[in-house]
Amino acid sequence: MQANLTMKKIAKELGVSVSTVSRALQNHPRIGSLTTEKVQKLARELHYQPNSRAINFKNNRSFNVGVVLPYLTEQFFSIALSGIEETLMEKGYSVVVMQSKNDYEREAAAVDSLIRHGVDGILVSMASETYNKSHFNNATHKVPIVFFDRVLKHPRYSAVYGNITKAAFDAMEYLIEKGYSDIALMNGPNSLQATSEREKGYVDALKKYNIPVDIQYVKNLNLTKEDTVLKINELLDLENRPRIILAFHDYIALDAMEVCKQRGLKINQDISFVTFSNLSFCTYLDNPPIATVEQFPGELGSSAAQLLLEAMETPDTYEPREIVIEPKLIIR
């Protein structure tokens, strides 16, 4: 409303029509350069701001993008979000963030809510409890969706993710070559693609070095602290308990370390950890994981946002595709 009043004031002072003012503000070729210059000069003096909602409605665009991720409090996802925001804000988009908290129903509701509120596209890192993917299939008929990190691999969708199989293999190979063989895997839930990829890298490395795969050493977690405590105790209760644990991410390692210390074990002496994520807070630990996999969450987020921009701005020529970010094993 304020924008309309300002346009009427400009028109009255210059003795032209409101439609002329509107065209001059948009540099329309039908308006002479002198009139355009006068209109724009007065608009600056009056601190004119265009009615972006009206413009976007006319263009059938909101310039809002939805992001659905498991937990904003997890440093990995906050770094990914920073990459997303940097890429989208440069192009004039605003970002609306919703958390699934690893719950399927909450994730489906978030996607539905974002569509109803008129976002132009959605970026998703899937919840750990998402076994039914139908809410994504329904949504793509309305807006483009791009997955990052926790992805749904399907020709219909673009996805950006890390090479988890190679990362797990490299971590295992490093440990085996250091002389370790009693290595357990605290993995994620089967609903996530990365879970099977991490297990494949783990098993491939054991097979390469002719080390038997002990099924007791492989634990799938639902990513809650309670389940982490349960599974680490199961591993510690084994007659031949593991010397090294390859953990799904740093948060699981922290909870597992606490249990180990409560049971009188010394971290990095009696038992050690290798993790995924390379989150900064681990550098403040007295005994951090001996190695970690850097997954470059900022690059994951930025690349996913770039794919979504292409999908939103060139829908007629856009072809869904995947981008694989190569992780890096960091030895501490």
RODO-2510 file (C-alpha; in nm, 4 decimals, decimal comma):
residues 332
     n   res          X          Y          Z
     1     m     0,0000     0,0000     0,0000
     2     q     0,2845     0,2386     0,0883
     3     a     0,4471     0,1668    -0,2492
     4     n     0,1228     0,2550    -0,4299
     5     l     0,0886     0,5819    -0,2374
     6     t     0,4475     0,6774    -0,3223
     7     m     0,3884     0,6075    -0,6923
     8     k     0,0776     0,8294    -0,6845
     9     k     0,2793     1,1075    -0,5171
    10     i     0,5510     1,0840    -0,7849
    11     a     0,2875     1,0948    -1,0593
    12     k     0,1183     1,3997    -0,9077
    13     e     0,4421     1,5967    -0,8601
    14     l     0,5639     1,5263    -1,2130
    15     g     0,2264     1,5616    -1,3791
    16     v     0,2254     1,2141    -1,5325
    17     s     0,0089     0,9055    -1,4931
    18     v     0,0722     0,6315    -1,2368
    19     s     0,1183     0,3833    -1,5222
    20     t     0,3943     0,6058    -1,6633
    21     v     0,5654     0,6095    -1,3240
    22     s     0,5361     0,2328    -1,3011
    23     r     0,6907     0,1841    -1,6459
    24     a     0,9658     0,4387    -1,5806
    25     l     1,0643     0,2592    -1,2593
    26     q     1,1038    -0,0591    -1,4656
    27     n     1,3035     0,1184    -1,7427
    28     h     1,0317     0,0461    -1,9966
    29     p     1,1467     0,1396    -2,3525
    30     r     0,8184     0,3212    -2,4259
    31     i     0,9034     0,5875    -2,1654
    32     g     1,1483     0,8575    -2,2718
    33     s     1,4870     0,8736    -2,1028
    34     l     1,4247     1,2215    -1,9568
    35     t     1,0951     1,1155    -1,7950
    36     t     1,2544     0,7928    -1,6672
    37     e     1,5402     0,9880    -1,5133
    38     k     1,3019     1,2347    -1,3392
    39     v     1,0817     0,9561    -1,2050
    40     q     1,3702     0,7509    -1,0721
    41     k     1,5385     1,0564    -0,9147
    42     l     1,2221     1,1532    -0,7277
    43     a     1,1640     0,7892    -0,6292
    44     r     1,5071     0,7811    -0,4657
    45     e     1,4380     1,1052    -0,2806
    46     l     1,1083     0,9637    -0,1510
    47     h     1,2786     0,6323    -0,0557
    48     y     1,0431     0,4391    -0,2801
    49     q     1,0413     0,0616    -0,2302
    50     p     0,8590    -0,1549    -0,4867
    51     n     0,5816    -0,3844    -0,3682
    52     s     0,7728    -0,7095    -0,4012
    53     r     0,4702    -0,9223    -0,3093
    54     a     0,2700    -0,7722    -0,5950
    55     i     0,5563    -0,8123    -0,8415
    56     n     0,6160    -1,1719    -0,7368
    57     f     0,2446    -1,2514    -0,7555
    58     k     0,2344    -1,1113    -1,1082
    59     n     0,5345    -1,3236    -1,2066
    60     n     0,3982    -1,6307    -1,0266
    61     r     0,7124    -1,6409    -0,8118
    62     s     0,7626    -1,5976    -0,4389
    63     f     1,1449    -1,5959    -0,4375
    64     n     1,1251    -1,8098    -0,1244
    65     v     1,2948    -2,1489    -0,0976
    66     g     1,2151    -2,4092     0,1679
    67     v     1,4810    -2,6148     0,3427
    68     v     1,3867    -2,9267     0,5385
    69     l     1,6640    -3,0786     0,7487
    70     p     1,6843    -3,3104     1,0511
    71     y     1,8193    -3,0732     1,3178
    72     l     1,9378    -2,7158     1,2872
    73     t     2,1244    -2,7607     1,6165
    74     e     2,3580    -3,0151     1,4557
    75     q     2,6655    -2,8300     1,3385
    76     f     2,6847    -3,0294     1,0157
    77     f     2,3433    -2,9040     0,9024
    78     s     2,4000    -2,5470     1,0187
    79     i     2,7162    -2,5359     0,8046
    80     a     2,5226    -2,6816     0,5102
    81     l     2,2530    -2,4185     0,5637
    82     s     2,5136    -2,1417     0,5498
    83     g     2,6221    -2,2690     0,2082
    84     i     2,2595    -2,2790     0,0950
    85     e     2,1855    -1,9257     0,2138
    86     e     2,4984    -1,7761     0,0569
    87     t     2,4122    -1,9225    -0,2826
    88     l     2,0406    -1,8391    -0,2802
    89     m     2,0599    -1,4910    -0,1291
    90     e     2,2995    -1,3823    -0,4040
    91     k     2,0135    -1,4513    -0,6462
    92     g     1,7522    -1,2657    -0,4422
    93     y     1,5903    -1,5644    -0,2711
    94     s     1,4905    -1,5905     0,0939
    95     v     1,5238    -1,9179     0,2854
    96     v     1,2545    -2,0768     0,5039
    97     v     1,3937    -2,3508     0,7307
    98     m     1,1931    -2,6346     0,8869
    99     q     1,3193    -2,9232     1,1017
   100     s     1,1989    -3,2810     1,0681
   101     k     1,3721    -3,3882     1,3914
   102     n     1,4249    -3,7208     1,2119
   103     d     1,0485    -3,7853     1,2164
   104     y     0,8679    -3,8964     0,8986
   105     e     0,5321    -3,7367     0,9824
   106     r     0,6973    -3,4078     1,0712
   107     e     0,8988    -3,4130     0,7482
   108     a     0,5909    -3,4802     0,5337
   109     a     0,4033    -3,2000     0,7102
   110     a     0,6940    -2,9606     0,6555
   111     v     0,7045    -3,0311     0,2814
   112     d     0,3277    -2,9852     0,2553
   113     s     0,3389    -2,6608     0,4545
   114     l     0,6147    -2,5126     0,2395
   115     i     0,4230    -2,5884    -0,0791
   116     r     0,1018    -2,4382     0,0609
   117     h     0,2928    -2,1229     0,1528
   118     g     0,4114    -2,0860    -0,2051
   119     v     0,7857    -2,1601    -0,2059
   120     d     0,9477    -2,1859    -0,5480
   121     g     1,1503    -2,4958    -0,4579
   122     i     1,2590    -2,7185    -0,1694
   123     l     1,5933    -2,8541    -0,0483
   124     v     1,5737    -3,1684     0,1657
   125     s     1,8064    -3,3722     0,3823
   126     m     1,5910    -3,6689     0,4777
   127     a     1,4821    -3,7719     0,8245
   128     s     1,6266    -4,0953     0,9597
   129     e     1,2742    -4,2402     1,0035
   130     t     1,1623    -4,1739     0,6463
   131     y     1,0874    -4,5112     0,4909
   132     n     0,7853    -4,3939     0,2875
   133     k     0,8874    -4,1450     0,0154
   134     s     0,5413    -4,0707    -0,1261
   135     h     0,5296    -3,7139     0,0077
   136     f     0,8246    -3,6279    -0,2168
   137     n     0,6621    -3,7840    -0,5231
   138     n     0,3480    -3,5789    -0,4679
   139     a     0,5432    -3,2580    -0,4061
   140     t     0,7502    -3,2670    -0,7250
   141     h     0,4368    -3,2197    -0,9346
   142     k     0,4166    -2,8711    -0,7783
   143     v     0,7725    -2,7517    -0,7075
   144     p     1,1228    -2,8843    -0,7808
   145     i     1,2989    -3,0721    -0,4991
   146     v     1,6737    -3,1229    -0,4606
   147     f     1,8199    -3,3547    -0,1961
   148     f     2,1491    -3,3068    -0,0153
   149     d     2,3545    -3,5325     0,2147
   150     r     2,0698    -3,7685     0,3111
   151     v     1,9351    -3,8177    -0,0360
   152     l     1,6745    -4,0069    -0,2346
   153     k     1,8474    -4,1498    -0,5402
   154     h     1,5977    -4,1490    -0,8258
   155     p     1,6097    -4,0196    -1,1865
   156     r     1,3319    -3,7751    -1,1008
   157     y     1,5432    -3,5889    -0,8433
   158     s     1,8688    -3,4012    -0,8277
   159     a     2,0896    -3,4938    -0,5350
   160     v     2,4204    -3,3860    -0,3835
   161     y     2,5958    -3,6279    -0,1514
   162     g     2,9339    -3,7502    -0,0362
   163     n     3,1138    -4,0631    -0,1533
   164     i     3,0465    -4,2467     0,1712
   165     t     3,1565    -4,5894     0,0478
   166     k     3,5021    -4,4608    -0,0409
   167     a     3,5240    -4,2620     0,2810
   168     a     3,4464    -4,5684     0,4938
   169     f     3,6867    -4,7817     0,2918
   170     d     3,9687    -4,5270     0,3277
   171     a     3,9130    -4,4997     0,7027
   172     m     3,9120    -4,8776     0,7423
   173     e     4,2196    -4,9222     0,5267
   174     y     4,4075    -4,6659     0,7349
   175     l     4,3161    -4,8518     1,0551
   176     i     4,3989    -5,1966     0,9167
   177     e     4,7359    -5,0786     0,7905
   178     k     4,8024    -4,9418     1,1409
   179     g     4,7570    -5,2969     1,2697
   180     y     4,3954    -5,2887     1,3902
   181     s     4,1539    -5,5699     1,3049
   182     d     3,8930    -5,5580     1,5831
   183     i     3,6967    -5,2699     1,4296
   184     a     3,3246    -5,2212     1,4949
   185     l     3,0798    -5,0135     1,2926
   186     m     2,8168    -4,7992     1,4655
   187     n     2,6098    -4,7186     1,1589
   188     g     2,2863    -4,5319     1,0873
   189     p     1,9316    -4,6571     1,0212
   190     n     1,8525    -4,8656     0,7123
   191     s     1,6217    -4,5934     0,5820
   192     l     1,9235    -4,3846     0,4801
   193     q     2,1158    -4,4546     0,1604
   194     a     2,4428    -4,3626     0,3324
   195     t     2,3976    -4,6457     0,5832
   196     s     2,4334    -4,9193     0,3216
   197     e     2,7154    -4,7257     0,1524
   198     r     2,9078    -4,6961     0,4793
   199     e     2,8647    -5,0658     0,5505
   200     k     2,9824    -5,1528     0,1993
   201     g     3,3043    -4,9552     0,2462
   202     y     3,3556    -5,1198     0,5854
   203     v     3,3045    -5,4729     0,4491
   204     d     3,5056    -5,4133     0,1302
   205     a     3,8100    -5,3093     0,3321
   206     l     3,7876    -5,6142     0,5610
   207     k     3,7597    -5,8437     0,2600
   208     k     4,0557    -5,6809     0,0850
   209     y     4,2757    -5,7652     0,3828
   210     n     4,1193    -6,1087     0,4403
   211     i     3,9725    -6,0133     0,7775
   212     p     3,6513    -6,2023     0,8607
   213     v     3,3369    -5,9904     0,8909
   214     d     3,1982    -6,0309     1,2434
   215     i     2,8271    -5,9501     1,2313
   216     q     2,8352    -5,8771     1,6064
   217     y     3,0575    -5,5782     1,5291
   218     v     2,7986    -5,4109     1,3028
   219     k     2,5290    -5,2072     1,4790
   220     n     2,2528    -5,0029     1,3175
   221     l     2,1332    -4,7089     1,5261
   222     n     1,8224    -4,4908     1,5091
   223     l     2,0451    -4,1898     1,5947
   224     t     1,9005    -4,1302     1,9414
   225     k     2,1228    -4,1100     2,2473
   226     e     1,9298    -4,3962     2,4087
   227     d     1,9997    -4,6293     2,1182
   228     t     2,3652    -4,5247     2,1082
   229     v     2,4018    -4,6125     2,4768
   230     l     2,2318    -4,9496     2,4174
   231     k     2,4485    -5,0423     2,1177
   232     i     2,7840    -4,9344     2,2629
   233     n     2,7100    -5,1414     2,5733
   234     e     2,6348    -5,4411     2,3512
   235     l     2,9743    -5,3971     2,1853
   236     l     3,1566    -5,3551     2,5165
   237     d     2,9882    -5,6683     2,6555
   238     l     3,1338    -5,8862     2,3787
   239     e     3,3968    -6,1364     2,4877
   240     n     3,6287    -5,9919     2,2236
   241     r     3,5269    -5,6275     2,2412
   242     p     3,6408    -5,3985     1,9585
   243     r     3,9505    -5,1825     1,9869
   244     i     3,8274    -4,9276     1,7328
   245     i     3,4777    -4,8009     1,6500
   246     l     3,3876    -4,6382     1,3192
   247     a     3,0951    -4,4090     1,4093
   248     f     2,8159    -4,2657     1,1932
   249     h     2,9012    -3,9131     1,3078
   250     d     3,0696    -3,7200     1,5887
   251     y     2,7587    -3,6960     1,8082
   252     i     2,7293    -4,0738     1,8274
   253     a     3,0991    -4,0975     1,9122
   254     l     3,0602    -3,8458     2,1964
   255     d     2,7732    -4,0388     2,3553
   256     a     2,9570    -4,3682     2,3092
   257     m     3,2779    -4,2255     2,4597
   258     e     3,0871    -4,1202     2,7695
   259     v     2,9648    -4,4779     2,8209
   260     c     3,3164    -4,6109     2,7717
   261     k     3,4529    -4,3735     3,0366
   262     q     3,1747    -4,4689     3,2776
   263     r     3,2839    -4,8303     3,2352
   264     g     3,6431    -4,7439     3,3210
   265     l     3,7902    -4,7483     2,9720
   266     k     4,0471    -4,4908     2,8645
   267     i     3,9740    -4,3248     2,5307
   268     n     4,2513    -4,3689     2,2733
   269     q     4,4183    -4,6271     2,4958
   270     d     4,1653    -4,9031     2,5673
   271     i     3,9307    -4,8037     2,2856
   272     s     3,9423    -4,5444     2,0065
   273     f     3,6994    -4,3860     1,7622
   274     v     3,6998    -4,2801     1,3989
   275     t     3,4084    -4,0624     1,2919
   276     f     3,2318    -3,8935     1,0044
   277     s     3,1696    -3,5148     1,0020
   278     n     3,4914    -3,3539     1,1383
   279     l     3,2919    -3,1102     1,3500
   280     s     3,4909    -2,8295     1,5106
   281     f     3,3950    -2,9011     1,8718
   282     c     3,5955    -3,2258     1,8635
   283     t     3,9169    -3,0239     1,8656
   284     y     3,8342    -2,9207     2,2239
   285     l     3,8208    -3,2796     2,3506
   286     d     4,1087    -3,4102     2,5604
   287     n     4,0975    -3,7342     2,3601
   288     p     3,9273    -3,6683     2,0257
   289     p     3,8610    -3,9363     1,7622
   290     i     4,1937    -4,0499     1,6176
   291     a     4,0689    -3,9823     1,2637
   292     t     3,7645    -3,8275     1,1032
   293     v     3,6048    -3,7903     0,7613
   294     e     3,5548    -3,4326     0,6415
   295     q     3,2348    -3,4293     0,4338
   296     f     3,2345    -3,0584     0,3365
   297     p     2,8765    -2,9745     0,4382
   298     g     2,9064    -2,6151     0,3155
   299     e     2,9902    -2,7381    -0,0332
   300     l     2,7070    -2,9924    -0,0160
   301     g     2,4592    -2,7170     0,0657
   302     s     2,5909    -2,4697    -0,1899
   303     s     2,5934    -2,7270    -0,4724
   304     a     2,2389    -2,8385    -0,3887
   305     a     2,1206    -2,4763    -0,3901
   306     q     2,2819    -2,4220    -0,7296
   307     l     2,0990    -2,7225    -0,8734
   308     l     1,7714    -2,5937    -0,7312
   309     l     1,8322    -2,2515    -0,8879
   310     e     1,8718    -2,4192    -1,2252
   311     a     1,5520    -2,6183    -1,1716
   312     m     1,3538    -2,3083    -1,0717
   313     e     1,4883    -2,0659    -1,3305
   314     t     1,5222    -2,2914    -1,6362
   315     p     1,2452    -2,5504    -1,5878
   316     d     1,2050    -2,6213    -1,9606
   317     t     1,5663    -2,7298    -2,0115
   318     y     1,6593    -2,8534    -1,6656
   319     e     1,7641    -3,2180    -1,6321
   320     p     1,7911    -3,3734    -1,2814
   321     r     2,1417    -3,4918    -1,2005
   322     e     2,3652    -3,5993    -0,9140
   323     i     2,6780    -3,4351    -0,7763
   324     v     2,9168    -3,6432    -0,5658
   325     i     3,1417    -3,4568    -0,3217
   326     e     3,4625    -3,6443    -0,2434
   327     p     3,5273    -3,6569     0,1338
   328     k     3,8704    -3,6386     0,2945
   329     l     4,0142    -3,8571     0,5701
   330     i     4,1823    -3,6437     0,8359
   331     i     4,4308    -3,8084     1,0737
   332     r     4,4643    -3,6523     1,4172
***
